[in-house]
Amino acid sequence: MKLDILAFGAHPDDVEIGFGGTLIKHAAKGYKCGIVDLTAGEMGSNGTPEIRRQEALRAAEIMGMQLRDCLGLPDARLEINEESKRAVIEVIRKYRPHVVVGPFHADRHPDHLRASQLVREAAHLSGLRKYPAEGEAYRPAVVAQYFLAVHGEPSFIVDISEDYEKKIDALCAHESQFGLRKEADWQTLVNDPAFIRMIISRDQFVGSLIQVLYGEGIYLEDKMILNDLMSLRGRMPNLVMERIKGVVRQ
Ligand SMILES: [Zn+2]
């Protein structure tokens, strides 16, 4: 199967946090989207790899994904080596996505940082005909980055207002991570209810930069080609203004 967008995360909830709304939006438009988790998140303080896999699959279903794979690379010890590069290259060659997405290159979490570099290197090497990995050489047209622990300056912002409820549903599917503190084995940053609120605050702030209710920032290292200026939007359409007024009134 060929995918339009393939998103990589270091941990089974990364993609939902930084890129979930964008994926939901594109899947709803009919684009084929998929997620590949590099690790099973086995070093997470709460949940087991089995529980996390079930939660990740549930989230992918909510988001309308065509697939969700897990490469089973070592959590908290993610490395950029021949083995990990080959694993990512083979996924890219298998699904041949137009857009590949990974975490932002300047994140503060070591796994996110390495996942970012790994995805960018693999996306390049995948196009080398003689590189020793399974599958036919293929280089994705676009390699983009989403934000997790560190928010940089986005290259553009996706309006995810219409898809926001589903993004929250997908996040809440990761119950072992974001569930109530009382049931958690260990108190972490993410299983404090404030964590989901922080994600919402960020999405609202990023949305406010383009005058919509919720947005996700996307970072591009490369210059992109745009042949149709009509797909660009620079200011709030009246329709959105009406919706915001409706929310404020409620
Ligand atoms: Zn993570």
Residues whose N, C-alpha, C, O or C-beta is under 5 A from the ligand:
A	BS01	ZN	A10 H11 D14
